[in-house]
Amino acid sequence: MLNFSFTEEQMYFRDMLKNFAKDELLPHYTRWDREGELPRSLWKKLGEIGVTGLRLPVQYGGSEADCVTAGIAAEEIGRGDFNLTYAVMLNALIGEIITKHASEEIKKEWLPEIASGSKIVGIALTEPDAGTDAAGIKTTAVYQDGVYVLNGEKSGISVATIGDAFIVFAKTDTHLGSRGISTFLCPKHLDGVECKGYEDMGNIPIGRGSIYLNEVVLPEKYLIGEENKGFMQVMNGFDLSRLLIGLQCVGAGLQSLDETIEHVKVRKSFGKPLAKYQGVSFPIVTHYTQLEMIKWQAYRGLWLRDQGLKHSKESASVKWMGPKCSQEAIHECLLLNGHYAYTKEMPLEQRLRDVIGLEIGDGTAQANQMVIANDIIGKEFKSYEKPVTS
């Protein structure tokens, strides 16, 4: 039996977040972009209402919510403040990695802080020469007398300048390719950790930048999971984060359409509301239809994950089409609102800049299309080969 409805609890949670986003996030969305600041007080407030701990165990302060509920949070917060949705997406991915693979000591030390919104943790995987080809990372972690010594550079890392710690992926065996990657929790305060921010086009409050690791001495307890098993830990997590990113973008797109619909109802041209012209209404209808289709593909993917079923191609399709169709919808809304929307007095230009960034992060369109092709055509016809390692 098919059932596309949310539970009563999920609907209550959605309505609560919708009001929170409208009243407390949306009015200040553009402020944080102008000031170049992430409002940690609001990140903490998201912790107080349960958002930052959605996918974390109850015993560590989380709620162990299902993936569909996390998707609801991503969509609704994306309507209010696109950048604060990272509190959903990052924490869901990081929470799963730590919960499933870290030692009890790490869980007790970090999960309550993450769940409460007191600490912000980033994912440090990408490097200057390794993005889509994550297996090509060059950062190393050498074991010496009970500690690991980390050296390398991570680039394009969200929350690089504002994070309290990072999940770092490093080669513990340089001869094994992706099978030689391990995962570590690296606190930012350690000697040898240096973070430098970028002057980005969008996502300004997120503090994206590079992380430099120079002879960072990391106690053995900060190894997450087994040595040389880190790659699969994060690749499975991407199936979740990509679905949440899709809904994050869809939320921003649908909010822009809602605002634009109200505008074209009252703005007149040649004596008639703009909404009466098909040249105005049909583009709105087109973008609405596309975003609704992506939205429900995302929730289907999250439902599949909750059931323990395969969902990689659904995740990849949402990550590919979600940011693309959302930025196209926001662009259209900017044009329909006229010259005033081209100023920084309205949120449309910022939403456009913010969403474009996620056409890159967590896998480009091409990377996600390869995932889908491997699934529906067959891995034996994939367009790339893994390098042979000695």
N, C-alpha and C positions, 0 to 999 in steps of 0.2 A: 504494500500500500504506500503510495506517495503522500508525503505530508510536508508542505512548504511553510508551515506556520512555526513561529517561535513559541516557546513555552511561556506560561504566564509570568514566571520569574524573569525570563529574558526580556519580555515586553516591558516589564516594570523597570528593569535595568536600562533598557534603551531609552525610555521616556525620561528617566532621571538624567542620563547623560545628555540627551537632546537639550533639556532645559539648562543643564550646567554649561554646555558648549555655547548656547545662545546668550546666557546671562553673564558668564564669567570669562569665557575665552574669546569669543568673536569680537567684543568691543575693544580688546587690547591686542588683537592679532598683529596689526601693522606696527604697533609700538615697539615690539621686541625686535623686529627687523630693522627699524630705524636706529635703535639703540645698540644693536648688535649683542643682545643679551638673552640668555635663556632664563626664564623666570623660575628659579628653583623653588620658590614658594608655591607656584602652581603645580610643579612636578610633585612636590610634597602633598599638595591638596589632592592630586590624583591618587596618591597613596592612601590618604584618609578615606576616600570613597571607594577604594578597592581596586582601582585600575592597574596600578603598578604591580600588584601581586596576583593578577588573574590566573596565571599558569603556574604559580608556585604552590608547594604543599601547604596544607593548613597548619602543620606543626611548626612551620617557619614564618607564619604570618600571612600566607597567601590564602586563596580561596579554592584552588584546584578547579577552576572553571573550565568548561569544555572549550574547544577551539572556536565553535560557532559564537559563543559569548564573547570571546576575545575579538572576533571579527566585528561584532556589533560595536564594541568599544572603538575599534579602529575607524569605522565608518562615521560614527557620531562625533568623535573628537576631531576627526579630519574636517568636519564641517565648521568647527569653531576655530581651531588653531592647528593647522597642518603640521607644524613642527613638534607640538606636544604629543602628537600621535606616536612619536618615537618611544614614548614611555610604554606604549602597548607593544609595538613591534620588537624593539630591542629586548625588552624584559621577557617577552615570550620566548624568544630564541635563546637568550642567555639563561633564563630560568630552566629551560629544558636541558641544556648542556650541563649545568651545575647539578641539577636534581638527579639526572640519570647517571652521571659519570664521576662527580667530584667526591672527595672524602667527606666523612661526617664532620670533620673539623672545619673544612671550607664551607660546608652548608650552614653550620651554626654561626659562623663568623659573618657570612655575606648575605645569605638569603633573607633574613629578617630586615636587613638594611635596604636591600633592593625592593622587597615587598612594601615597605613603609614609604618608599620614595626618598629616603634619606641619602642613599648612595646611587650614583649613576655609573653604569658599567657599559663599556663599548666592546665591539667586536673588531679585532685587529687581524684581518686576514690579507687584504689586498696590499700589494707592493708595487713599486714603480715598474717592474718588469713582469708582474703576475697579477692579472685581474680576472678575466674570464677563465684563464688557465691557472686556477688556484693551486694546482699541483706544482707549479713552477716557482713557488716561493723560495727565497734564498736565505731568509732569517734562520739562524742556527741556535740550537740549545745544546750545549755540551755539558755532560754530567761529570762533576768533579767533587769527590769527597762529600756526598750528601747534599750538594746544591747543583743547580743548573745555571750555566752562564750564557746569557742571551745576547746575541749581536745581530743587528739588522735594521732595516727601515720599513715601516708600514706607512702606506699613503692612502689618501682619500678616506680617512677613518672618521665616521660620525662620532660626535662628542669627544674628539681628540683633545680639545682645549678645556673641556668642562668635566670630563669623566673622572671618577675617583679610582677606577681600575679598568683593565682591559682583558678580554679573553684573547690571548695571543697564540697564534699558530706558528710553529717553528719546526725546522728539520732537526730531528734527533738522529736520523740516519740519512746522510746525503746521497747514498747509493740506491735508495729504494723508491724514489719519486714520491707519489702520493701516499705510498705505504710506509714512508719514513717520517710522516708529520705527526707531531704531538701537540697537545693543547695545554695551555698554562693560564692561570689567573695571575696577572701582574699588576700589583698596586702601583698607582702613579707616583707615589712619594719615594719609591726606591731610587737609590743612587744610580745614575746612568740612564734614567728615563727622561727624555726631553720631548716636549710636544710643541709644535708650531702650527698656528692656524693659517687658513687660506682666506683670500678675499674672494669669496664665491659670488656667483650670480644670484643664487637663491639659498634657501635653508640657512640663512645667516645665523639665527640663534643656536643652531645645532653645533656650532664650533667644529666644523670639519677641518681636518688637517693631517699632518704627518706626525708619526711617533718614531723617534730615534732611540734605539736600544744599543747602548755602548757598555759592554762588559757588565750587564745587569746581573747581579747575583740573586738568584731566586731559590729560596728553600725548597727542598724536595716535596714538601706538603702541597705546594701550589701546582703540581702536575695534576691535570684533570684526566681521569680515566687511565687507560694503559698507555705506556710509551708506544709510539708509532701507530696509534689508532685514532688520532685526532681528525683526520680528513673526513672520515665517514660520519663522525659526530656532527660536524657542521653542515655537511651536504644534505643530510636528512632534515636538519633544522631549516634549511633554505626553503623547503617545500611549505613550511608554515609561514615564514616571514614574507615570502612572495605573495601569498594569499592576503595577508594582512596589509601589505603595501598596496595591493590592488584596491582594497576597500578604503584605505586611507585616501588614495587619489580619487576614487569614486565619490567619497564624501565631499571632498573639495569641489568636484565638478558639479554634483547635484546641488550643493549650496549655492554655487554661482548661477545655476539655472533658475533656482527658486527666486533669487534676488532679481534676476533679469526679467523673469515673468512678471513680477510686480512692477518693474520699471516700464515695460512695454504696454502694460495695461493703462498706465496713466499718461505716458508721454505721447503727445499728438504730433502728427505730421499731415499737412494738407487737410486739417480739420477732423482727422480720424485717429484713434489710438493706434500705435504701431502694431499692436497685437492683431489688428484686423487684416494686416498685409501678409499674404502667404510667404513673401520673401523674408519675413521675420518669423512667423510661426513655424514654418516647415523646418528651418535649421534647428530651432529649439526642440522640435519633436524628434528630429534625427538624432541629436546628441542625447536626449533623454532616453530614447530607445536603446542606443548603444550602451549607455552607462548602466541601465537596468539589466541588460543581458549579462554584462560583465559582473555586476553585483551578485546575481544569483548563481553564476558559475563559481564565484568566489565562495559563497556560502555552501555550495555543493561540495567544493574541494575541502572545506573545513569539516563538513559533515563526514566525508569519506575518511579524513584523518582521525576524527573522533571514533569511527568504527574500526580503525586499524586497517583500512583498505588502501590500495594503491591510489595515489593522487598526484603524481609528479607532472603529468601532462596538463592536468587541470590547473595546477599551481603555475606552471610555466605560461599557459595561455593567459591567465589573469595578470601575471606580472608583465607580460608583453603588451597586452591590449589596455590594461587599466590606466597606466600613466599616459600612454599615447592618446587614447580617446578622451581622457580627462583634460589634458592640456589643449586638445582641439576644441573641446566644449568651452573651456574657460576663455580661450582666445576669441571664440565666436561671441561669448557674452561681453567681453571687453569691447568688441566692435559695436554690438547692439546698444551698449550703454553710451556710446559716443565719446567725444574728446575728454570728458571729465574722468572717464574710466582709465584714461592713459596717465592720470596723475597718481600720486601716492596717497591721495585722500580716500581712495576706494581700495578694497582688498584684492580686486581682480588681478592687477598687474603683479602683485606679490604671489598670489596663488599660482599664476602662470609660471613665474620663476621657480617657485618651490617644487611644483609638480615635475617640471622638466628634469630636475636633478634625479628623480627616481626613474627616469627612462634609462638611466645609467646604473645606479646602485642596485645591488643584489641581482645582477645579471642583465645585460643588454638585451634588446629585442632579438638580435641574432643568436645570442647564447640560449635564450629560451626557446627559440624556434628549433635549435638543434636538439634540445631535450624532447620536444614534441615529435620531431622527425624520427628520432631514435625509437620512440615508443610506437608510433603508428606505422612506420615503414620498416623499421628493424635496425638493430645496432650494427648488423653486418654491412649496412649501407651508409654508415656515418661518414661524414666528410673529413674526419681527422683521425689520426692514429696517435696513440700514446708513444712517447719516445722510449726506445729500448734502453734499459738501465743495466749497468754491470753489477 
